[in-house]
Each structure stands twice: as structure tokens, then as C-alpha cells.
Amino acid sequence: MRPLKEKVSITLDSDLLDKIKYEAEKDDRSLSQYINMVLKRHINRISHKENNLGKKEL
């Protein structure tokens, strides 16, 4: 089963949006797919870092 999706509205700087659109097109993805992928990667990196920090403190 595919994950549920929700619509959100955000405001981005024009230059940032242009770069994201360019990268999405280069990767042959929709803008929404690309932003979703980038955010997932970022969250996974943060979670991984936090998990590793917690282990080092033990």
C-alpha cells in the first residue's frame, strides 16, 4: 500500500525554486517527487546522525 499523501503550501525563494525545478527535471521527476525525495534523504541523515551520537554517549 502506498503511503498517504497530503497537500501543503509553502513559500520558497525564487532562486531556490528555480534550482529545485532544474534538479527535478534533470532527475526526470516531478517537482513534488523531487522535493519529497530530498526531504526524506535529509530526515534520514539527521536521524542517522542523532542515533550515532546517542550510541557514542553510552
N, CA, C and O atoms as a GROMACS GRO file, in nm:
protein
  232
    1MET      N    1   0.085  -0.118   0.000
    1MET     CA    2   0.000   0.000   0.000
    1MET      C    3   0.089   0.124   0.000
    1MET      O    4   0.184   0.133   0.078
    2ARG      N    5   0.059   0.218  -0.085
    2ARG     CA    6   0.136   0.341  -0.095
    2ARG      C    7   0.108   0.430   0.025
    2ARG      O    8  -0.002   0.430   0.079
    3PRO      N    9   0.209   0.506   0.067
    3PRO     CA   10   0.186   0.596   0.181
    3PRO      C   11   0.085   0.704   0.146
    3PRO      O   12   0.074   0.747   0.031
    4LEU      N   13   0.011   0.748   0.246
    4LEU     CA   14  -0.085   0.856   0.226
    4LEU      C   15  -0.009   0.985   0.201
    4LEU      O   16   0.098   1.008   0.257
    5LYS      N   17  -0.065   1.067   0.119
    5LYS     CA   18  -0.001   1.195   0.087
    5LYS      C   19  -0.094   1.308   0.125
    5LYS      O   20  -0.216   1.294   0.122
    6GLU      N   21  -0.034   1.420   0.162
    6GLU     CA   22  -0.112   1.539   0.195
    6GLU      C   23  -0.059   1.656   0.116
    6GLU      O   24   0.061   1.664   0.086
    7LYS      N   25  -0.146   1.745   0.082
    7LYS     CA   26  -0.105   1.867   0.012
    7LYS      C   27  -0.068   1.973   0.114
    7LYS      O   28  -0.135   1.988   0.216
    8VAL      N   29   0.038   2.045   0.085
    8VAL     CA   30   0.080   2.156   0.169
    8VAL      C   31   0.117   2.274   0.080
    8VAL      O   32   0.152   2.257  -0.037
    9SER      N   33   0.108   2.391   0.135
    9SER     CA   34   0.153   2.511   0.064
    9SER      C   35   0.275   2.565   0.136
    9SER      O   36   0.276   2.579   0.259
   10ILE      N   37   0.378   2.595   0.060
   10ILE     CA   38   0.499   2.654   0.118
   10ILE      C   39   0.543   2.771   0.032
   10ILE      O   40   0.505   2.782  -0.085
   11THR      N   41   0.621   2.856   0.089
   11THR     CA   42   0.677   2.969   0.016
   11THR      C   43   0.827   2.950   0.008
   11THR      O   44   0.894   2.931   0.109
   12LEU      N   45   0.880   2.956  -0.114
   12LEU     CA   46   1.023   2.937  -0.137
   12LEU      C   47   1.081   3.060  -0.206
   12LEU      O   48   1.011   3.130  -0.279
   13ASP      N   49   1.207   3.084  -0.183
   13ASP     CA   50   1.276   3.189  -0.256
   13ASP      C   51   1.278   3.152  -0.405
   13ASP      O   52   1.296   3.035  -0.439
   14SER      N   53   1.259   3.249  -0.491
   14SER     CA   54   1.251   3.223  -0.635
   14SER      C   55   1.375   3.153  -0.688
   14SER      O   56   1.365   3.060  -0.768
   15ASP      N   57   1.493   3.198  -0.645
   15ASP     CA   58   1.616   3.136  -0.695
   15ASP      C   59   1.627   2.990  -0.650
   15ASP      O   60   1.675   2.906  -0.726
   16LEU      N   61   1.584   2.961  -0.528
   16LEU     CA   62   1.586   2.824  -0.479
   16LEU      C   63   1.489   2.738  -0.559
   16LEU      O   64   1.522   2.626  -0.597
   17LEU      N   65   1.369   2.788  -0.584
   17LEU     CA   66   1.270   2.714  -0.660
   17LEU      C   67   1.321   2.684  -0.801
   17LEU      O   68   1.302   2.574  -0.852
   18ASP      N   69   1.386   2.781  -0.862
   18ASP     CA   70   1.443   2.760  -0.996
   18ASP      C   71   1.544   2.645  -0.994
   18ASP      O   72   1.545   2.560  -1.084
   19LYS      N   73   1.629   2.643  -0.893
   19LYS     CA   74   1.730   2.537  -0.881
   19LYS      C   75   1.665   2.402  -0.857
   19LYS      O   76   1.707   2.302  -0.915
   20ILE      N   77   1.563   2.397  -0.772
   20ILE     CA   78   1.495   2.272  -0.744
   20ILE      C   79   1.424   2.220  -0.870
   20ILE      O   80   1.430   2.101  -0.900
   21LYS      N   81   1.359   2.309  -0.943
   21LYS     CA   82   1.293   2.269  -1.067
   21LYS      C   83   1.394   2.212  -1.166
   21LYS      O   84   1.368   2.111  -1.231
   22TYR      N   85   1.510   2.277  -1.176
   22TYR     CA   86   1.615   2.231  -1.266
   22TYR      C   87   1.662   2.091  -1.227
   22TYR      O   88   1.675   2.003  -1.312
   23GLU      N   89   1.688   2.070  -1.098
   23GLU     CA   90   1.736   1.940  -1.050
   23GLU      C   91   1.630   1.832  -1.069
   23GLU      O   92   1.662   1.718  -1.104
   24ALA      N   93   1.504   1.867  -1.047
   24ALA     CA   94   1.395   1.771  -1.065
   24ALA      C   95   1.386   1.728  -1.212
   24ALA      O   96   1.371   1.610  -1.242
   25GLU      N   97   1.397   1.824  -1.300
   25GLU     CA   98   1.390   1.794  -1.443
   25GLU      C   99   1.510   1.708  -1.485
   25GLU      O  100   1.495   1.613  -1.562
   26LYS      N  101   1.626   1.742  -1.434
   26LYS     CA  102   1.748   1.665  -1.464
   26LYS      C  103   1.733   1.520  -1.418
   26LYS      O  104   1.785   1.429  -1.482
   27ASP      N  105   1.664   1.500  -1.308
   27ASP     CA  106   1.644   1.368  -1.249
   27ASP      C  107   1.517   1.300  -1.303
   27ASP      O  108   1.480   1.191  -1.259
   28ASP      N  109   1.452   1.366  -1.399
   28ASP     CA  110   1.330   1.315  -1.461
   28ASP      C  111   1.221   1.286  -1.357
   28ASP      O  112   1.157   1.181  -1.360
   29ARG      N  113   1.201   1.381  -1.265
   29ARG     CA  114   1.098   1.369  -1.162
   29ARG      C  115   1.011   1.495  -1.162
   29ARG      O  116   1.052   1.601  -1.210
   30SER      N  117   0.893   1.480  -1.109
   30SER     CA  118   0.810   1.599  -1.091
   30SER      C  119   0.869   1.680  -0.976
   30SER      O  120   0.949   1.629  -0.897
   31LEU      N  121   0.831   1.805  -0.968
   31LEU     CA  122   0.878   1.890  -0.861
   31LEU      C  123   0.841   1.830  -0.725
   31LEU      O  124   0.923   1.826  -0.634
   32SER      N  125   0.719   1.783  -0.714
   32SER     CA  126   0.670   1.724  -0.589
   32SER      C  127   0.751   1.598  -0.553
   32SER      O  128   0.792   1.582  -0.438
   33GLN      N  129   0.773   1.511  -0.650
   33GLN     CA  130   0.851   1.389  -0.624
   33GLN      C  131   0.993   1.424  -0.580
   33GLN      O  132   1.047   1.363  -0.488
   34TYR      N  133   1.052   1.522  -0.645
   34TYR     CA  134   1.190   1.559  -0.614
   34TYR      C  135   1.200   1.617  -0.472
   34TYR      O  136   1.289   1.579  -0.396
   35ILE      N  137   1.112   1.708  -0.438
   35ILE     CA  138   1.114   1.768  -0.304
   35ILE      C  139   1.091   1.660  -0.198
   35ILE      O  140   1.158   1.660  -0.095
   36ASN      N  141   1.000   1.569  -0.224
   36ASN     CA  142   0.972   1.460  -0.130
   36ASN      C  143   1.097   1.375  -0.110
   36ASN      O  144   1.131   1.340   0.004
   37MET      N  145   1.165   1.341  -0.218
   37MET     CA  146   1.286   1.260  -0.211
   37MET      C  147   1.397   1.332  -0.132
   37MET      O  148   1.461   1.272  -0.046
   38VAL      N  149   1.417   1.459  -0.162
   38VAL     CA  150   1.521   1.536  -0.094
   38VAL      C  151   1.492   1.548   0.056
   38VAL      O  152   1.583   1.534   0.138
   39LEU      N  153   1.368   1.574   0.090
   39LEU     CA  154   1.332   1.586   0.231
   39LEU      C  155   1.348   1.453   0.305
   39LEU      O  156   1.395   1.451   0.419
   40LYS      N  157   1.310   1.342   0.241
   40LYS     CA  158   1.328   1.210   0.304
   40LYS      C  159   1.475   1.183   0.331
   40LYS      O  160   1.512   1.138   0.439
   41ARG      N  161   1.560   1.212   0.231
   41ARG     CA  162   1.705   1.191   0.249
   41ARG      C  163   1.759   1.275   0.364
   41ARG      O  164   1.838   1.228   0.445
   42HIS      N  165   1.715   1.399   0.369
   42HIS     CA  166   1.761   1.489   0.474
   42HIS      C  167   1.719   1.438   0.612
   42HIS      O  168   1.801   1.433   0.704
   43ILE      N  169   1.594   1.400   0.626
   43ILE     CA  170   1.544   1.348   0.754
   43ILE      C  171   1.617   1.220   0.793
   43ILE      O  172   1.651   1.202   0.910
   44ASN      N  173   1.641   1.132   0.696
   44ASN     CA  174   1.715   1.009   0.725
   44ASN      C  175   1.857   1.039   0.774
   44ASN      O  176   1.906   0.975   0.867
   45ARG      N  177   1.923   1.136   0.710
   45ARG     CA  178   2.059   1.175   0.754
   45ARG      C  179   2.058   1.229   0.897
   45ARG      O  180   2.144   1.194   0.978
   46ILE      N  181   1.962   1.314   0.927
   46ILE     CA  182   1.952   1.370   1.062
   46ILE      C  183   1.926   1.259   1.163
   46ILE      O  184   1.991   1.254   1.268
   47SER      N  185   1.833   1.170   1.132
   47SER     CA  186   1.802   1.060   1.223
   47SER      C  187   1.923   0.971   1.244
   47SER      O  188   1.951   0.928   1.356
   48HIS      N  189   1.995   0.943   1.136
   48HIS     CA  190   2.115   0.859   1.144
   48HIS      C  191   2.221   0.925   1.233
   48HIS      O  192   2.283   0.859   1.317
   49LYS      N  193   2.241   1.056   1.214
   49LYS     CA  194   2.339   1.129   1.296
   49LYS      C  195   2.300   1.125   1.443
   49LYS      O  196   2.383   1.098   1.529
   50GLU      N  197   2.172   1.151   1.471
   50GLU     CA  198   2.125   1.152   1.610
   50GLU      C  199   2.140   1.014   1.673
   50GLU      O  200   2.178   1.004   1.790
   51ASN      N  201   2.110   0.909   1.599
   51ASN     CA  202   2.126   0.773   1.650
   51ASN      C  203   2.272   0.743   1.680
   51ASN      O  204   2.302   0.682   1.783
   52ASN      N  205   2.362   0.784   1.594
   52ASN     CA  206   2.505   0.761   1.616
   52ASN      C  207   2.558   0.840   1.732
   52ASN      O  208   2.642   0.791   1.807
   53LEU      N  209   2.510   0.962   1.750
   53LEU     CA  210   2.553   1.043   1.863
   53LEU      C  211   2.509   0.979   1.994
   53LEU      O  212   2.585   0.974   2.091
   54GLY      N  213   2.386   0.930   1.997
   54GLY     CA  214   2.333   0.865   2.116
   54GLY      C  215   2.413   0.742   2.154
   54GLY      O  216   2.434   0.717   2.272
   55LYS      N  217   2.458   0.665   2.055
   55LYS     CA  218   2.536   0.544   2.081
   55LYS      C  219   2.675   0.578   2.137
   55LYS      O  220   2.727   0.507   2.222
   56LYS      N  221   2.734   0.688   2.086
   56LYS     CA  222   2.867   0.726   2.131
   56LYS      C  223   2.868   0.772   2.276
   56LYS      O  224   2.968   0.758   2.347
   57GLU      N  225   2.754   0.828   2.319
   57GLU     CA  226   2.747   0.880   2.457
   57GLU      C  227   2.735   0.768   2.559
   57GLU      O  228   2.765   0.790   2.676
   58LEU      N  229   2.692   0.649   2.518
   58LEU     CA  230   2.675   0.538   2.612
   58LEU      C  231   2.803   0.483   2.660
   58LEU      O  232   2.804   0.388   2.739
   0.00000   0.00000   0.00000
